[in-house]
Amino acid sequence: MIALFKKEISVFFSTLIGYLIIGIFLLVTSVLLWSDFSSLNILEYGYADMDTFFTIAPLLFLLFIPAVSMRIFTEEYTNGTMEILITKPITSLQIVLGKFIAVLFLIILAIIPTFIYVASIYYLGERVGNLDLASISGSYIGLIFLCALFSSVSIYASSISSNQIIAFVLAIVLNALFYLGFDLLSEISFFQNIDLIIQQFGVSFHYERMSKGLIKFSDVIYFISFSLLFIKLTELVIIEKKA
């Protein structure tokens, strides 16, 4: 599994695409948060916090995580290396976990440079240090959990298609349904009596609480459970390929 993890990291950074995806993510967040061209500009927001970043980050990851993940399995299929991989002395679960951890690791690498935003706000506030670092730390934890769920969904999409574009689009659709779909469904008048229950099935309900720095056990269980569900579904796809 470790060898597979290292291989995926090596492949990702062996071309410009890896650097380009991370670079575009950081460029887009920088423009949105610090540029005069953006209505989300932190400098004009008037408050020393990172709320804007934690609001837009999930929407950006709806695109960037599928972009990172779309080749994870589809490339194995098109290159004919999947047959070789599944014959090695490694279980289907280890194959999936190796690729999942590699994707999540790459996303975390993209998140780490955003700590510069925290440092900038820390020193640019009306009073230096007037920043709730504990809340921001909790928000980063929530963002990583959300990225783990998006990553598990995206590698599942990659495992069921041999076409990268189809895998990319399918991952976006599935992640969007989990992030936005339940909120939209709860707004339908027919479900007004159970709207809160429906919202609790959605990612945004749990992420919004964690993005405020409130780490609740139920939210952590939600993200872990659904991440494991899609990892298991991906494992079942690989097992079927072995048969």
HELIX and SHEET records of a PDB file:
HELIX    1   1 ILE A    2  PHE A   13  1                                  12    
HELIX    2   2 LEU A   16  TRP A   34  1                                  19    
HELIX    3   3 ILE A   42  TYR A   45  1                                   4    
HELIX    4   4 ASP A   51  SER A   69  1                                  19    
HELIX    5   5 ARG A   71  ASN A   79  1                                   9    
HELIX    6   6 MET A   82  THR A   87  1                                   6    
HELIX    7   7 SER A   92  ILE A  111  1                                  20    
HELIX    8   8 ILE A  112  THR A  114  5                                   3    
HELIX    9   9 PHE A  115  LEU A  124  1                                  10    
HELIX   10  10 LEU A  133  SER A  159  1                                  27    
HELIX   11  11 GLN A  164  ALA A  176  1                                  13    
HELIX   12  12 LEU A  177  GLY A  181  3                                   5    
HELIX   13  13 PHE A  182  SER A  186  1                                   5    
HELIX   14  14 SER A  189  PHE A  191  5                                   3    
HELIX   15  15 ASP A  195  GLN A  199  1                                   5    
HELIX   16  16 VAL A  203  MET A  210  1                                   8    
HELIX   17  17 PHE A  217  LYS A  242  1                                  26    
END                                                                             
